[in-house]
């Protein structure tokens, strides 16, 4: 899993030039409520401490928007339980479908078809999987790239790092 952590301080301390706080590991907490309780306990020296997340480490690529100076998404606490491969697929799924993080965690892996360097590679796989019959003597003449582009219309996809990430559409 991922070693995600957040440096937790308060706006009160920050405004007084005090950077006192602590790094809290996301994996140590089951959900946002438990995490926020630990933040409040950490800063129990302040009455009504206004928690501030000053720094972040180990946030997987593509997930920065779920943690900010004054907010943390409840679903972030699921991320440390996932492998890097799962995180990549979830990031691509969000990009392809514009769904919420929770939906992506639930649905990305089961809807993932594959990633392809080009449309020709995707078209060849679609043809091989029985979408169409191409006689052997014509396979060298078949336009797999155009076929792949046409097939792509039936799926959700995104382009990341020069690769097509393709998913079943809901």
Secondary structure as GFF3:
##gff-version 3
##sequence-region A 1 170
A	DSSP	beta_strand	5	10	.	.	.	ID=ss1
A	DSSP	alpha_helix	11	15	.	.	.	ID=ss2
A	DSSP	beta_strand	22	25	.	.	.	ID=ss3
A	DSSP	three_ten_helix	26	28	.	.	.	ID=ss4
A	DSSP	alpha_helix	32	42	.	.	.	ID=ss5
A	DSSP	beta_strand	51	57	.	.	.	ID=ss6
A	DSSP	three_ten_helix	64	66	.	.	.	ID=ss7
A	DSSP	beta_strand	67	68	.	.	.	ID=ss8
A	DSSP	beta_strand	71	72	.	.	.	ID=ss9
A	DSSP	alpha_helix	76	79	.	.	.	ID=ss10
A	DSSP	alpha_helix	84	97	.	.	.	ID=ss11
A	DSSP	alpha_helix	101	111	.	.	.	ID=ss12
A	DSSP	beta_strand	112	116	.	.	.	ID=ss13
A	DSSP	alpha_helix	119	126	.	.	.	ID=ss14
A	DSSP	pi_helix	127	131	.	.	.	ID=ss15
A	DSSP	three_ten_helix	136	138	.	.	.	ID=ss16
A	DSSP	alpha_helix	144	152	.	.	.	ID=ss17
A	DSSP	beta_strand	155	160	.	.	.	ID=ss18
A	DSSP	beta_strand	163	168	.	.	.	ID=ss19
###
